[in-house]
């Protein structure tokens, strides 16, 4: 019987940028997209087994601290604090909260298998105190937390958590990946340059009370959720793509869908099948599809900005009869996402803001698709283009990852370590998960 995991906090300290932030950069203005971000923290955990190298644990921790300090010289808002009005980050090098801890276990095969099967185990490695941070005290806490939990064997669980109003997923994951390169390669602070910090010059803050309905922003229902991982079988997904393209009937697709589109459709149908089995009906559904706008607009300076720069594209499905054909979901996803990308590519900043307000008000704040027990809501977030699997701090790539805060129903998609398949982390209602785990139509696209 495996012993209970205990993570004991050993020390806390603030890590500040290695060079002082210049005075002209000490008031970082939040953008419109920062304004509408959920008032929460985004935790993320990476597990690194001990690689039997000659590097000591103390040396590894020292390298992490020094490289974190260097990268903060570039990503200086992460070391700041929100002002009282939540429209500016005061960047006076207050620091990132660094927590060091020890674990009463070895990171052996038994632990890794246990963590793979029981995702609740990863929650024990969130940075200490994050579970108590919510919208009521978010502004009073550090913008970023980092925790280094050291196992008895020398393995490390490295967890971070960033305040969403300051950093979206792209910013957070890019920060971690670039930090790993700085740590492994010893890159000096003056050569670190991978983000821009002028989003507010393009998308300045707005009076959101005038453009959004009160219930439009993050009105999703909260329920008791459980999390599990599934690996989508690349061979089965490829066969399905060929079948949908080459079939001779009227349901054939006229385009080649991406892996993400196909897998998202499979997940969406599985979720609605679970809902039907439990409630006795196929309910209308809204899937939120986070779309990064980086590189999609006509503004060159908006290619790699720090902060938030996503649209939560709502895609609404209205059931017609009892048929739920996969190609219908695929076509719906392609049409709505592509339409949004095409519009934003030529739109002015004001037009993009108006589009966001219209989408959110119609799909989340309005009476037709607003938060309701009569509508199934969830998010599908593809992380397959990020580099978390390659976040090598000098000890090899991570073995296990865990995302999210279990606040809303989410499907997290990311690549396997070999890159040939897609892992899906599901955060779902317990009854829905029980159904999906035994749904043969869904399981036909997975492998173990």
N, C-alpha and C positions, 0 to 999 in steps of 0.2 A: 504494500500500500504506500503510495507516494505521500511524503510528508507535506503538511500544509505550507504554502508559500508565505514567507514573512520577509517584507522589505523594510529594513531598519534605516532610518535617516541618520547619517553620520555628521553631515555639515551642510550649511547653506552659505552662499556668498554671492555677491553681485559681480558679474564680469562686464567690464566697461571697454569701450573701444580703445585700441592701442594708441591711437592719436586723438587728441581733442577734436570734437566737431566744430568747424569754423562758425563764427558768430552768425554769418549770413544764412546758415543752414539750420539754425536752432529752433525755428518755428516752421515745422512741416505741415502744410495745409492738407487736410483730408479732402478727398474728391466726392463727387456725387455718388459714385459706386461704393465708396467707403461708408457713406451715410446710410445706405440701405442694406448693408451687410448685417447678418444676424448678430445680436449682442451676446456672443458666447465665445468660448475658447475651442480650438480645434486640436485635440491631442493626436499624437502619432507615435508609434513605438517600433523600433528596429531591434532585432536580437542578433548579436554577434557571438557565435561560439568561439572559445579560445582556440587559436590556430597553431598552438605549440611552437610559436616563434620565441626568440630570445627576449623580445620586448616585455618588460615588466608591466604590471597593472598600473603602478604609480607613474611610470613613464607615459603610458597610454593616456592616463587622465591629464597629465601635464600637457601633452600635445593637444588634447581636446581644448583645454582652457586657453592655451596660447593662440591656437588657430581661431577659436571663437572670438577672442579679443581682436585679432587682425581683421577678420571678415566684418565685424561690427563697425570698423572704420568706414567701410563702404556702405553697409546696410544700417546706417546710423539711426533711422527711426525705430528699429526694433529694440534699441537700448534706451528709448525715451519713455515718456509718460503722456497719457491723454490729458488735455486741459479740462477744466470743469465744464465747459460748454460742448465738449466732444466734437470740436471742429478743427482742432489742431493737435499735433503731437509736439510737446516741448522736448527738444532734443539736446539736453544738457548732460548727456552721458551718464544718466542715472543707472543704467546697467540692466543686463539680462540676469534673471534669477537662476543660479546654478545650484543644483542639489546633488550631493553625493550620498549614495546609499549602499548597503550591502545586503545580499540575499542569502538565506539559509539553505540554499540548494546548489547543486552543480547543474550547469547547463549541458546535460548529457542527452543521449538519444531518448531516454524516458521522458525528460522534461519537454523536449522539443515536440515529441509526439503528443504529449498531454496538452501542450499549448496549441498545437494544430487542431486537435479535436474539441478543445474547450476554450473558445475565444474569450470567455469571461476572465480567464487567467491573465490575459494581457492588461486588463483594467487595473490589476494590482501594480502595474509599472508606470501608470500615468505619473507625471510630476506631482509631488506631494502638494496638496491644497487645491488642485485644479477642480476637484469634484464640488468644491464649495463656491466656485466662481460662477456667477450668473449675471443677468442684466443689472441687478441691484448694486453690485460691487465691482463690476468689470473695470470701470475707469480708475479705481483706486489701486489696482494691482499692476505688476509689471506686464508689459506687452508680450513678452516671451519668457517662458520657463524652459529650462533644460534639466533633465535628471539623468545621472549616470549611476546605474545600479550594477554592482559588481558581484558576480556569482563566486562561489567558493573555488571554482576551477579557473577563474580568471576571465570567463565569458562576461559580456557586457550587454545589458538592455539599455539602449539609448533612447530616451523619449523626449519629445518636445511638445509644447503647446503654445499656440499663438492666438492672440485676440483677433477674432475675425474682422472687426471694423478697421484693423490696421493691415491685415495680411490675408489674402485668399489662398486657396490651395496651391495655385501655381507659384505664388511668392514663397509660401512656406516650403514646398518641396524643392524648389530651385535653390533656396537658401541652404537647405540641408545638403543637397548634392554638391553645390559649390563649396560649402564648408568642408565636406569630405576631401575635395581636391586640395584645398588650402592646407588641410591637416596632413595629408599623405605626401604632397609634393613640396611642402614648406614654402608656399607662395607668399612673398612679402606683401604687406598691406598696400603699398603704392601701386602694385600691379593687379589688384583685384577690381574688376569693373565689369559687371554683368547686368546691372539694372539701371533704369532711369527713375528720377524722383520728381517729376513735374506734371503728374496727372491732373492736379487741380488747375493747372493753366489751361487745360482743354475742357475738362469736365468739373468746373467749379461747383461748390456746394449749392444746393437749391433749398427752397422752402418746401420740404416734402409734404407738409400738411396740406398744401394747396394742390399738389398734383397726384397724391395717392389717397385712395380711400383708406379709412382707419384700419380695416382688416386685411388690406392687400399684401402687406409685407409679412412673410413667414407666419401665415395663419394656420399652418398644418397642425393636425391633431397629434397629441402625444399619447402613447400607449406603452404598455409593458412590452419590451422588445427583447428578442433573443438574436444571437449572431452565429452564423455558421459559414464555412467556406466550401465552395465547390470549384472544381477545375473543369472548364468547358473543353470538350474534346475537339481538337483542331480538325481531325479527319471527319468527324460527324458534321461539324459546322461547314466545312468545305463541300461535302456531299450535298448538304441542304442548299448551299448557294448555287451549285451546278443544277440541281433539280429545279429551283425556282426560276433560273434564267432560261433553261432549255426545255421546260415543259411546253406542250403543244396547245394547252387550253388557254382560255382568256385570262387566267390568273398569272401568266408568266410575267416576270419583271422585265422592264425594258432598260434596266441599268444594273451594274454589278454592285451589289451592296457590300459595305465594309463589314469586317468582323464585328465591330462594335454595334452596327445597326442590326445585324442578325441576332447577336446575343442579347441585345436590349429587347428585341421583339420576343425572343424566347422567354426571357424573364418576365416581361409584361404579361404575356399570355398565361404563364404559370401563376403569377400573382392573382390574375382575374379568375383563373380556374379554382384557385384556393378560396377566393371570396365567394364564388358561386357555390362551391361545396358546403361552405359554412353558413351562408345567408340564404341560399335557395334561389338566388337571382344573379344575373350578370349586371353589375352596376356600372354606371358611367365612371370614367377614370381620368385623372389628370396626372401625367408624368412630368416632373420637373427635370429638365435636361440642362445642366450647367454648361454654358458655352463661353469659352474664353474668347474675348475680342482682340487679344494680342495678335498683331500682324494682319488683322482683317479689315482695319479701317484705313482711310486715306491719310491719316496723320502718322508720319514716320516716327515721331517721338513716342508713339503709343505702341511700339513693338514689344518692348520688354519692361513695362513699368512696375515699380513696387506698388503694393497695395491691392485693392480689389478692382478687377476688370472683367467681370463675367456677367452674363445675362442668364437668369434662371428661366430658360425657355419653357413655357408650359405647353404640353402637347395633350390635347383633349381627345378622348376616345368615347364615342357614343355607340353602344352595342346595337347591332341590327340583327335581330333574331338570336339564334343560339350558336351561330358559326363564329369562330374566332380564328380566322386564317392568318398564318404568320405573315404572308405577303401584305396583308392589309396594314398590319402594324409597321412593317418595314417601309412601305410607301408613305404612311403618315409621318413617320419620323423623318425620312428624307425630305419630304415636301416642306414641313414646317421649319426644320433647321436650315435648309438651303435657302428658303425664302428670307429668313432672318439674316443670314450671312450676306446675301446679295443686297439686301436693303442697307445694312450697316456699312457695307463697303463703299457706298456713295453718299451716305447721309452726313449732314452736319452734326456737330455735337448736340445742338438743341433737338434735332430730329431723333437722335439716338435716345436721349433722355425721354422724349415724348413716347417713343416706341416702348421703352421699358415700362413707363407708367401705364400705358394702355394695356400691355400684356398682363401686368400684375393685377391691375384693377379688374380686368375682364375675367381672368381665370382664378384669382384668389380672393378678390374683394367683392365680386358681383354675386348676385343671387343664383346665377346659373351654375357656376362651378366653384363657388366659395366653399370654405371649410364646412363639411356636412357629413353626417353618417351615411348619407345617400350617395356619396362620391368617394371612390377609392383614390387616395393620394399617396404618392411615393416619389423618390428621386432616384435617377440612375446617373451615376457620375463615373465617367471613364478617365482613369489615371494611366492608361496604357502608354502614353507618350512621355510620361515623366521618367526620371532616371533613378528612382529610389532603389531599385534592385542593384544599381551600380554605385551606390553610396559607400565607397571603400575608403575608410579613414586610415588605411594602412594595415588592416587586419583581415582583409578579404570582404566579400559582399555579405549583406545580411542574410540570415537563414529564414527568419519569419518577420512578417510585418502585420500591423494592425492599425486600422483607421477608425475615426469617428467617435461620437459621443453618445450614441444610442438615443438621440432625441426624437428622430423621425425615421420612418421607414426608408431605407436607402439600399441600393445595390451599388457596391464599389467594384469597379472593374480594373484589373491591372495585369500585366504580363507575368508569366511564370519566369523562374530564373533562367531557363533555357530560351525563353522568348517565343516559343512555338505555340503556346496555348494561353488562354486567359483565365485568371483566377477571379471568382466572384465572391466577395464577402457580402452576405445578406444580413441586414439588420431589419427584422420583420416581427410582426405580432406572432406570439407563440403558436396560436392555432393555425396561422397561415404557414408557418415553418413546418409544423407537423405534417400538413398536407403535402407540401412541396417535396419534402424528404422522401415521400413514398409515391410521388406522381411519376409514373412510368414515361409519360410523354416528355417530361422535363429531364428525367434521369437518362433518357436515350442520348442526350447531348453532353453528358458529363462522363468523366473517368475518375478512377480512384487510384 
